[in-house]
Amino acid sequence: MGLVSQQNTLSVWTPEDEQLIIDTYCKGATPSEFKLFKSICAKTNLCPISKQIYAVFRWDSKLGRDSMTTQTSIDGLRLVAERTECYAPGRASEYKYDSQGNLLSATSFVKKYTKDGTWHEVSYEADFSEYCQKFHNKKTGKQELTQFWAKMPKVMLAKVAEAAALRKAFPHQLAGLYIKEEMDQADVVTVEHEDISPRSQKKPQINIQIQDIKPRNPLENNSSDPIIAANLLSELNSKYELTEEAFKNNCKKYILEKWNVSDFSQLKESQAALVTKWIEVNLEKIKRDVEDHAVVNA
């Protein structure tokens, strides 16, 4: 029996379970990143299928690609604390406001039972200015709060404070685990209007959902810049360690067929960037399909 029907521990993950998680919750993860994600799931005994823990990808300018980090839900942190049998929910969160009624901070509380038989209250105060997520609205030219931080500031900030209080109370079990609301300010968002979606925060300059790219004919057929992507294949070979010549040729043929072009030189610079990104996200599938193609044509 697999992950869905058992206790959500790593020990009962079947190969089918692992593939399901790779395909649905860890799209684009490298083998090393997925191995790390599995390790954190095992350590915390949290299940991605139950929305307790997530693999999150953020643009890393140093690496030139999205890099995986791990985030949990607030319920996931509460669950880990609950399993210690030394946790109890605290009193209601408290809030501070300035003279104009603007939210300044939230303080959340949790309880921890210690070996001396005493319950202790653990708290954390989170400042709104340090955690709220903003975006640059090109229409107004102003920095504005994103949708949820504008509509539910108390809820968002109280989650941040509670997560920090839980880590403070249970550092061994929760070290290094953060919720989305704590990491919102790490995402740089620039949009034309204020109605943004979570995926648009990931890498807004591309402004396209990679999984929605159509395999066939995704490129415009108008004039293209000559030889802009001439070195793309060699870069991909190096980046993804495509060392076998036959594999390189098959991979090149596969990519060109999928993108409905006859040569990389037909791609515009922006299109080449999308191809690179599409390959990165779908690399494991490409490898499997190329291998199958090679077997069929052997």
VOBA-1610 file (N, C-alpha, C; in pm, whole numbers, padded with zeros to 5 digits, always signed):
BEGIN
Met+00085-00120+00000Met+00000+00000+00000Met+00088+00124+00000Gly+00039+00231-00064Gly+00125+00346-00087Gly+00099+00461+00006Leu+00151+00573-00035Leu+00150+00694+00046Leu+00010+00741+00079Val-00081+00735-00017Val-00214+00789+00004Val-00290+00710+00109Ser-00267+00580+00117Ser-00348+00495+00204Ser-00282+00462+00337Gln-00157+00504+00356Gln-00089+00471+00480Gln-00075+00594+00568Gln+00031+00601+00647Gln+00048+00706+00747Gln+00129+00823+00696Asn+00147+00831+00565Asn+00215+00944+00502Asn+00361+00955+00543Thr+00424+00845+00578Thr+00565+00847+00611Thr+00647+00806+00491Leu+00774+00847+00491Leu+00860+00816+00376Leu+00875+00667+00355Ser+00868+00587+00463Ser+00894+00444+00454Ser+00790+00372+00368Val+00672+00431+00347Val+00569+00364+00269Val+00551+00430+00133Trp+00641+00518+00092Trp+00635+00575-00041Trp+00676+00467-00141Thr+00585+00432-00229Thr+00617+00338-00336Thr+00680+00416-00452Pro+00740+00346-00549Pro+00789+00417-00669Pro+00679+00495-00739Glu+00557+00441-00738Glu+00445+00513-00799Glu+00415+00641-00723Asp+00422+00634-00589Asp+00402+00752-00506Asp+00505+00859-00538Glu+00630+00817-00548Glu+00738+00911-00577Glu+00717+00978-00712Gln+00678+00899-00812Gln+00656+00957-00944Gln+00540+01054-00943Leu+00435+01020-00867Leu+00320+01110-00853Leu+00363+01244-00795Ile+00446+01240-00691Ile+00491+01363-00627Ile+00582+01443-00719Ile+00669+01374-00792Ile+00757+01442-00887Ile+00674+01513-00994Asp+00570+01445-01044Asp+00492+01498-01155Asp+00397+01609-01112Thr+00354+01608-00985Thr+00250+01702-00942Thr+00297+01808-00844Tyr+00393+01774-00758Tyr+00434+01866-00653Tyr+00580+01911-00665Cys+00659+01845-00746Cys+00801+01879-00759Cys+00841+01896-00904Lys+00752+01954-00986Lys+00784+01973-01127Lys+00908+02061-01140Gly+01004+02014-01218Gly+01124+02092-01241Gly+01235+02068-01140Ala+01209+01985-01038Ala+01313+01959-00938Ala+01423+01871-00996Thr+01547+01901-00962Thr+01657+01814-01001Thr+01653+01690-00913Pro+01722+01582-00951Pro+01725+01463-00864Pro+01775+01495-00724Ser+01875+01582-00712Ser+01927+01619-00580Ser+01824+01697-00500Glu+01750+01787-00568Glu+01648+01864-00498Glu+01535+01774-00451Phe+01495+01677-00535Phe+01389+01586-00492Phe+01435+01499-00377Lys+01561+01456-00379Lys+01615+01377-00269Lys+01611+01456-00140Leu+01645+01585-00147Leu+01639+01671-00029Leu+01495+01686+00019Phe+01402+01704-00075Phe+01261+01718-00038Phe+01212+01592+00033Lys+01247+01476-00019Lys+01210+01350+00045Lys+01264+01343+00186Ser+01389+01386+00203Ser+01453+01382+00334Ser+01379+01470+00435Ile+01338+01589+00392Ile+01266+01679+00482Ile+01127+01623+00514Cys+01062+01563+00416Cys+00932+01498+00442Cys+00947+01387+00545Ala+01057+01311+00536Ala+01081+01202+00630Ala+01108+01256+00770Lys+01188+01361+00777Lys+01225+01419+00907Lys+01103+01475+00979Thr+01016+01541+00905Thr+00900+01606+00965Thr+00776+01518+00967Asn+00778+01408+00888Asn+00661+01321+00872Asn+00542+01401+00822Leu+00567+01490+00725Leu+00461+01568+00662Leu+00441+01519+00519Cys+00318+01532+00471Cys+00281+01475+00341Cys+00246+01584+00241Pro+00315+01588+00126Pro+00280+01688+00024Pro+00141+01670-00033Ile+00093+01545-00041Ile-00039+01521-00096Ile-00147+01581-00006Ser-00121+01587+00123Ser-00215+01645+00219Ser-00196+01796+00235Lys-00113+01856+00150Lys-00088+02001+00151Lys-00023+02046+00282Gln+00056+01958+00342Gln+00126+01994+00465Gln+00264+02050+00438Ile+00321+02015+00324Ile+00456+02058+00290Ile+00464+02075+00139Tyr+00546+02170+00095Tyr+00550+02205-00047Tyr+00694+02220-00095Ala+00715+02186-00222Ala+00840+02222-00290Ala+00811+02349-00368Val+00884+02455-00336Val+00860+02586-00395Val+00983+02627-00475Phe+00959+02683-00594Phe+01070+02721-00681Phe+01073+02872-00698Arg+01190+02929-00667Arg+01211+03073-00682Arg+01330+03097-00772Trp+01323+03206-00846Trp+01430+03239-00939Trp+01558+03274-00864Asp+01666+03206-00899Asp+01797+03231-00841Asp+01885+03295-00948Ser+01914+03423-00932Ser+01990+03494-01035Ser+02133+03443-01045Lys+02187+03391-00935Lys+02324+03339-00938Lys+02331+03209-01019Leu+02230+03124-01002Leu+02227+02998-01076Leu+02170+03015-01216Gly+02096+03123-01236Gly+02033+03144-01366Gly+01915+03052-01390Arg+01852+03005-01285Arg+01737+02915-01297Arg+01658+02918-01168Asp+01541+02853-01170Asp+01464+02838-01048Asp+01532+02739-00955Ser+01534+02771-00828Ser+01594+02683-00727Ser+01487+02643-00627Met+01489+02518-00585Met+01386+02466-00496Met+01413+02501-00351Thr+01308+02543-00282Thr+01310+02554-00137Thr+01188+02478-00085Thr+01187+02451+00044Thr+01076+02377+00105Thr+00998+02469+00196Gln+00868+02468+00183Gln+00779+02544+00270Gln+00673+02451+00326Thr+00620+02488+00441Thr+00511+02411+00502Thr+00389+02501+00516Ser+00276+02439+00541Ser+00158+02517+00577Ser+00160+02539+00728Ile+00081+02633+00776Ile+00074+02656+00921Ile+00019+02531+00990Asp-00071+02460+00923Asp-00123+02336+00980Asp-00013+02230+00990Gly+00079+02231+00894Gly+00190+02137+00900Gly+00278+02163+01022Leu+00308+02291+01050Leu+00387+02325+01168Leu+00314+02286+01296Arg+00184+02312+01299Arg+00106+02275+01418Arg+00107+02124+01439Leu+00100+02049+01328Leu+00098+01903+01338Leu+00229+01850+01395Val+00342+01903+01347Val+00471+01859+01400Val+00479+01890+01549Ala+00434+02009+01589Ala+00436+02045+01731Ala+00343+01956+01812Glu+00227+01925+01756Glu+00129+01840+01825Glu+00186+01702+01855Arg+00265+01648+01763Arg+00321+01514+01782Arg+00421+01507+01897Thr+00472+01621+01941Thr+00564+01620+02056Thr+00490+01594+02187Glu+00358+01610+02185Glu+00274+01599+02305Glu+00313+01701+02411Cys+00379+01806+02368Cys+00418+01914+02459Cys+00368+02049+02409Tyr+00269+02045+02321Tyr+00219+02167+02257Tyr+00072+02185+02286Ala+00034+02312+02300Ala-00107+02349+02307Ala-00124+02485+02240Pro-00236+02506+02171Pro-00259+02638+02109Pro-00259+02748+02215Gly-00213+02863+02177Gly-00209+02976+02269Gly-00334+03062+02260Arg-00332+03173+02333Arg-00445+03266+02329Arg-00449+03341+02197Ala-00553+03416+02180Ala-00574+03487+02053Ala-00460+03585+02026Ser-00431+03603+01901Ser-00326+03696+01862Ser-00363+03839+01900Glu-00260+03918+01927Glu-00279+04059+01961Glu-00218+04146+01850Tyr-00277+04265+01829Tyr-00235+04351+01719Tyr-00207+04491+01769Lys-00112+04558+01701Lys-00081+04698+01728Lys-00109+04780+01603Tyr-00161+04903+01625Tyr-00194+04992+01514Tyr-00134+05129+01538Asp-00111+05203+01428Asp-00066+05341+01445Asp-00187+05432+01463Ser-00162+05561+01474Ser-00270+05656+01503Ser-00372+05666+01389Gln-00332+05623+01268Gln-00426+05624+01154Gln-00499+05491+01137Gly-00476+05398+01228Gly-00543+05270+01220Gly-00475+05168+01132Asn-00354+05196+01089Asn-00279+05101+01006Asn-00213+04995+01093Leu-00218+04871+01047Leu-00162+04760+01123Leu-00010+04771+01129Leu+00044+04764+01250Leu+00189+04772+01270Leu+00251+04636+01297Ser+00186+04554+01382Ser+00245+04426+01418Ser+00137+04332+01471Ala+00172+04204+01474Ala+00086+04102+01533Ala+00172+04015+01623Thr+00118+03977+01737Thr+00186+03887+01830Thr+00101+03763+01849Ser+00160+03647+01823Ser+00089+03520+01841Ser+00154+03441+01953Phe+00076+03350+02011Phe+00118+03278+02131Phe+00095+03128+02113Val+00188+03049+02162Val+00171+02903+02173Val+00217+02861+02312Lys+00178+02739+02351Lys+00217+02687+02482Lys+00306+02565+02465Lys+00407+02556+02552Lys+00498+02441+02549Lys+00511+02383+02690Tyr+00502+02250+02698Tyr+00515+02178+02824Tyr+00659+02129+02837Thr+00724+02161+02948Thr+00864+02124+02967Thr+00878+02012+03070Lys+01000+01958+03079Lys+01025+01841+03162Lys+00999+01864+03311Asp+01002+01989+03353Asp+00975+02018+03495Asp+00827+02021+03527Gly+00743+01984+03429Gly+00599+01978+03452Gly+00530+02113+03443Thr+00592+02208+03371Thr+00537+02343+03364Thr+00500+02378+03220Trp+00385+02445+03206Trp+00346+02500+03077Trp+00401+02641+03064His+00466+02669+02950His+00522+02801+02927His+00455+02863+02805Glu+00431+02994+02812Glu+00378+03065+02696Glu+00494+03120+02614Val+00491+03087+02485Val+00595+03134+02393Val+00529+03225+02290Ser+00588+03341+02268Ser+00525+03438+02177Ser+00626+03491+02077Tyr+00573+03552+01971Tyr+00657+03620+01873Tyr+00578+03736+01814Glu+00644+03852+01805Glu+00582+03970+01746Glu+00638+03992+01606Ala+00552+03995+01508Ala+00593+04014+01369Ala+00553+04153+01323Asp+00647+04227+01267Asp+00620+04362+01216Asp+00564+04354+01074Phe+00458+04429+01052Phe+00393+04427+00921Phe+00488+04470+00810Ser+00567+04573+00834Ser+00655+04626+00730Ser+00763+04527+00689Glu+00797+04431+00775Glu+00903+04335+00745Glu+00854+04216+00664Tyr+00724+04188+00670Tyr+00674+04066+00608Tyr+00573+04088+00494Cys+00510+04203+00490Cys+00407+04222+00387Cys+00470+04219+00249Gln+00396+04163+00155Gln+00445+04156+00017Gln+00383+04269-00064Lys+00468+04337-00141Lys+00422+04446-00227Lys+00462+04418-00371Phe+00398+04488-00462Phe+00434+04479-00602Phe+00439+04619-00660His+00512+04633-00770His+00519+04761-00839His+00410+04766-00944Asn+00312+04851-00922Asn+00201+04865-01017Asn+00245+04961-01127Lys+00264+04908-01248Lys+00313+04990-01358Lys+00212+05098-01398Lys+00085+05072-01374Lys-00015+05171-01413Lys-00011+05294-01323Thr+00010+05270-01192Thr+00011+05382-01098Thr+00152+05428-01065Gly+00251+05340-01093Gly+00388+05373-01059Gly+00418+05365-00910Lys+00329+05298-00835Lys+00344+05291-00689Lys+00368+05148-00643Gln+00425+05137-00523Gln+00436+05009-00455Gln+00307+04985-00379Glu+00240+04874-00407Glu+00112+04844-00345Glu+00113+04704-00287Leu+00027+04683-00187Leu+00017+04551-00125Leu-00046+04452-00223Thr+00003+04329-00221Thr-00058+04225-00303Thr-00194+04187-00245Gln-00267+04109-00321Gln-00408+04088-00295Gln-00439+04044-00152Phe-00376+03935-00107Phe-00411+03881+00024Phe-00359+03969+00138Trp-00242+04031+00119Trp-00189+04119+00223Trp-00274+04245+00234Ala-00341+04285+00127Ala-00429+04402+00132Ala-00564+04367+00193Lys-00618+04249+00160Lys-00752+04212+00204Lys-00754+04150+00344Met-00649+04074+00380Met-00648+04003+00508Met-00516+04024+00582Pro-00479+04147+00611Pro-00349+04171+00673Pro-00334+04106+00811Lys-00441+04105+00890Lys-00432+04046+01024Lys-00412+03895+01016Val-00485+03831+00927Val-00472+03685+00912Val-00332+03648+00865Met-00282+03721+00766Met-00150+03691+00711Met-00041+03711+00814Leu-00046+03824+00885Leu+00059+03855+00981Leu+00052+03765+01103Ala-00068+03727+01146Ala-00082+03636+01260Ala-00023+03499+01227Lys-00038+03453+01103Lys+00024+03327+01062Lys+00176+03336+01073Val+00232+03448+01027Val+00376+03468+01035Val+00422+03460+01181Ala+00352+03532+01268Ala+00391+03536+01409Ala+00377+03398+01474Glu+00270+03326+01440Glu+00251+03193+01498Glu+00358+03096+01452Ala+00393+03101+01324Ala+00498+03013+01271Ala+00630+03038+01342Ala+00664+03164+01362Ala+00788+03197+01432Ala+00783+03154+01578Ala+00668+03168+01642Ala+00652+03125+01781Ala+00666+02973+01793Leu+00611+02899+01696Leu+00623+02753+01697Leu+00768+02710+01682Arg+00842+02775+01591Arg+00986+02742+01577Arg+01063+02777+01703Lys+01025+02885+01766Lys+01090+02928+01890Lys+01066+02826+02001Ala+00946+02770+02004Ala+00912+02673+02109Ala+00967+02534+02079Phe+00974+02498+01950Phe+01018+02363+01911Phe+01128+02372+01804Pro+01244+02424+01842Pro+01351+02446+01744Pro+01406+02318+01682His+01410+02210+01759His+01466+02085+01705His+01378+02031+01594Gln+01247+02032+01615Gln+01155+01972+01519Gln+01125+02064+01399Leu+01135+02195+01419Leu+01087+02289+01317Leu+01196+02379+01258Ala+01319+02355+01294Ala+01427+02440+01242Ala+01429+02440+01090Gly+01433+02558+01031Gly+01444+02568+00886Gly+01314+02555+00811Leu+01202+02541+00880Leu+01072+02528+00814Leu+00996+02659+00822Tyr+00955+02710+00707Tyr+00887+02838+00699Tyr+00759+02823+00618Ile+00662+02908+00648Ile+00537+02907+00573Ile+00544+03013+00463Lys+00452+03003+00368Lys+00451+03092+00253Lys+00445+03238+00295Glu+00360+03269+00395Glu+00341+03407+00435Glu+00470+03471+00488Glu+00560+03389+00543Glu+00688+03441+00588Glu+00781+03472+00472Met+00761+03403+00360Met+00853+03415+00248Met+00799+03503+00135Asp+00677+03557+00151Asp+00618+03637+00045Asp+00708+03752+00003Gln+00770+03817+00100Gln+00851+03934+00067Gln+00976+03897-00012Ala+01009+03766-00019Ala+01125+03722-00096Ala+01097+03722-00246Asp+00968+03724-00283Asp+00930+03725-00424Asp+00921+03868-00474Val+00993+03897-00581Val+00987+04029-00643Val+00878+04028-00747Val+00781+04117-00733Val+00664+04114-00821Val+00650+04246-00893Thr+00640+04241-01024Thr+00612+04360-01105Thr+00504+04323-01204Val+00390+04389-01194Val+00277+04355-01281Val+00213+04483-01334Glu+00129+04464-01435Glu+00062+04579-01494Glu-00057+04624-01411His-00112+04534-01330His-00230+04567-01252His-00220+04496-01119Glu-00315+04521-01031Glu-00303+04471-00895Glu-00356+04329-00877Asp-00424+04275-00975Asp-00481+04141-00964Asp-00376+04040-01008Ile-00297+03989-00916Ile-00191+03897-00951Ile-00223+03759-00898Ser-00167+03658-00962Ser-00184+03521-00918Ser-00053+03473-00860Pro-00056+03366-00774Pro+00069+03316-00716Pro+00173+03281-00820Arg+00133+03226-00937Arg+00233+03186-01035Arg+00298+03306-01100Ser+00226+03423-01107Ser+00285+03540-01168Ser+00393+03600-01080Gln+00398+03560-00952Gln+00498+03611-00861Gln+00630+03538-00879Lys+00628+03424-00943Lys+00746+03339-00946Lys+00860+03399-01027Lys+00832+03432-01154Lys+00932+03498-01237Lys+00856+03587-01335Pro+00813+03706-01287Pro+00717+03785-01362Pro+00767+03832-01497Gln+00900+03845-01515Gln+00946+03898-01642Gln+00915+03805-01758Ile+00896+03675-01735Ile+00857+03583-01842Ile+00709+03598-01873Asn+00627+03618-01766Asn+00485+03645-01781Asn+00415+03537-01861Ile+00447+03409-01831Ile+00383+03297-01899Ile+00389+03177-01808Gln+00286+03096-01807Gln+00286+02975-01729Gln+00348+02864-01812Ile+00462+02814-01767Ile+00540+02721-01848Ile+00459+02596-01882Gln+00380+02546-01786Gln+00309+02423-01814Gln+00198+02442-01917Asp+00166+02568-01950Asp+00063+02594-02048Asp+00118+02609-02189Ile+00251+02604-02205Ile+00310+02614-02338Ile+00271+02492-02421Lys+00220+02514-02539Lys+00179+02403-02624Lys+00301+02340-02689Pro+00312+02206-02688Pro+00427+02141-02748Pro+00441+02170-02897Arg+00327+02182-02967Arg+00333+02206-03110Arg+00302+02352-03141Asn+00386+02409-03229Asn+00365+02542-03283Asn+00342+02649-03177Pro+00428+02660-03074Pro+00410+02764-02974Pro+00473+02895-03016Leu+00552+02894-03124Leu+00627+03012-03164Leu+00556+03085-03277Glu+00571+03214-03276Glu+00514+03292-03386Glu+00594+03266-03513Asn+00528+03273-03626Asn+00594+03243-03753Asn+00641+03368-03827Asn+00645+03483-03757Asn+00692+03602-03824Asn+00844+03604-03830Ser+00901+03713-03876Ser+01045+03719-03900Ser+01124+03690-03774Ser+01236+03620-03787Ser+01318+03584-03672Ser+01457+03643-03688Asp+01525+03663-03576Asp+01659+03718-03578Asp+01758+03607-03611Pro+01850+03628-03702Pro+01940+03521-03746Pro+02039+03479-03639Ile+02049+03350-03618Ile+02154+03286-03538Ile+02157+03335-03394Ile+02046+03387-03343Ile+02047+03434-03204Ile+02071+03319-03108Ala+02012+03201-03140Ala+02023+03087-03049Ala+02122+02984-03100Ala+02225+03026-03171Ala+02318+02931-03233Ala+02390+02846-03130Asn+02415+02900-03012Asn+02491+02826-02910Asn+02400+02758-02808Leu+02268+02760-02833Leu+02176+02706-02734Leu+02199+02558-02706Leu+02217+02477-02811Leu+02232+02334-02791Leu+02356+02301-02709Ser+02469+02366-02739Ser+02591+02338-02664Ser+02575+02378-02518Glu+02503+02487-02494Glu+02478+02529-02356Glu+02392+02427-02283Leu+02291+02375-02354Leu+02204+02273-02293Leu+02282+02145-02268Asn+02368+02106-02361Asn+02449+01987-02343Asn+02533+01998-02216Ser+02594+02115-02198Ser+02678+02136-02081Ser+02596+02142-01953Lys+02484+02216-01959Lys+02404+02237-01839Lys+02340+02108-01789Tyr+02293+02025-01881Tyr+02221+01904-01843Tyr+02304+01777-01863Glu+02434+01795-01888Glu+02527+01683-01898Glu+02482+01580-02000Leu+02442+01625-02117Leu+02402+01535-02225Leu+02529+01493-02298Thr+02596+01394-02245Thr+02731+01363-02290Thr+02737+01271-02410Glu+02638+01183-02430Glu+02645+01088-02540Glu+02597+01154-02669Glu+02677+01137-02775Glu+02647+01205-02901Glu+02510+01166-02956Ala+02478+01036-02947Ala+02348+00991-02997Ala+02234+01057-02919Phe+02256+01071-02790Phe+02152+01134-02707Phe+02137+01280-02746Lys+02251+01347-02771Lys+02246+01487-02811Lys+02164+01504-02939Asn+02193+01418-03037Asn+02124+01430-03165Asn+01975+01404-03150Asn+01941+01300-03074Asn+01800+01269-03052Asn+01730+01382-02978Cys+01800+01435-02877Cys+01741+01542-02798Cys+01718+01665-02884Lys+01815+01698-02969Lys+01801+01811-03059Lys+01682+01791-03152Lys+01674+01672-03213Lys+01563+01644-03304Lys+01429+01653-03231Tyr+01425+01598-03111Tyr+01302+01599-03032Tyr+01257+01742-03002Ile+01353+01825-02959Ile+01320+01963-02921Ile+01271+02042-03042Leu+01340+02027-03153Leu+01303+02103-03273Leu+01165+02061-03323Glu+01135+01931-03315Glu+01003+01885-03357Glu+00895+01939-03265Lys+00923+01936-03134Lys+00824+01983-03038Lys+00794+02130-03057Trp+00897+02208-03093Trp+00878+02352-03106Trp+00854+02395-03250Asn+00840+02298-03341Asn+00797+02326-03477Asn+00891+02422-03551Val+01020+02403-03531Val+01120+02478-03607Val+01220+02378-03663Ser+01294+02418-03765Ser+01391+02328-03828Ser+01532+02349-03777Asp+01557+02464-03712Asp+01691+02491-03663Asp+01682+02593-03550Phe+01774+02584-03455Phe+01773+02677-03343Phe+01790+02822-03389Ser+01853+02842-03503Ser+01875+02978-03551Ser+01745+03048-03587Gln+01635+02973-03599Gln+01506+03033-03629Gln+01440+03095-03507Leu+01495+03069-03391Leu+01436+03121-03269Leu+01479+03263-03241Lys+01387+03343-03192Lys+01422+03474-03141Lys+01486+03457-03003Glu+01547+03563-02956Glu+01614+03555-02825Glu+01514+03521-02715Ser+01399+03588-02716Ser+01298+03561-02614Ser+01243+03420-02626Gln+01229+03371-02748Gln+01179+03236-02769Gln+01280+03132-02723Ala+01408+03160-02747Ala+01513+03069-02701Ala+01510+03057-02550Ala+01483+03168-02482Ala+01474+03164-02335Ala+01358+03077-02291Leu+01246+03085-02363Leu+01130+03002-02329Leu+01159+02855-02354Val+01228+02825-02465Val+01265+02687-02493Val+01353+02632-02382Thr+01452+02711-02342Thr+01541+02669-02234Thr+01461+02639-02108Lys+01368+02727-02075Lys+01287+02709-01955Lys+01196+02588-01969Trp+01138+02572-02086Trp+01050+02457-02109Trp+01128+02327-02094Ile+01249+02322-02148Ile+01333+02203-02137Ile+01364+02175-01991Glu+01397+02279-01917Glu+01433+02262-01777Glu+01319+02201-01697Val+01198+02253-01719Val+01082+02204-01646Val+01047+02061-01686Asn+01066+02027-01815Asn+01024+01897-01867Asn+01140+01803-01894Leu+01255+01828-01829Leu+01376+01755-01864Leu+01362+01605-01847Glu+01306+01560-01737Glu+01297+01417-01713Glu+01207+01350-01817Lys+01098+01415-01853Lys+01010+01360-01957Lys+01082+01355-02091Ile+01157+01460-02121Ile+01233+01462-02247Ile+01331+01345-02251Lys+01400+01323-02140Lys+01497+01213-02136Lys+01428+01080-02160Arg+01313+01060-02094Arg+01242+00933-02112Arg+01195+00917-02256Asp+01139+01024-02314Asp+01089+01015-02450Asp+01202+00994-02550Val+01316+01059-02527Val+01430+01042-02616Val+01481+00899-02610Glu+01488+00842-02490Glu+01532+00704-02475Glu+01437+00610-02546Asp+01306+00633-02531Asp+01208+00549-02600Asp+01224+00562-02751His+01247+00685-02798His+01266+00709-02941His+01387+00635-02993Ala+01492+00634-02913Ala+01616+00567-02953Ala+01597+00416-02963Val+01518+00361-02869Val+01493+00217-02869Val+01412+00177-02992Val+01309+00259-03022Val+01221+00229-03135Val+01300+00230-03265Asn+01395+00323-03277Asn+01469+00341-03401Asn+01602+00265-03402Ala+01626+00181-03302Ala+01752+00108-03296Ala+01756-00002-03402
//
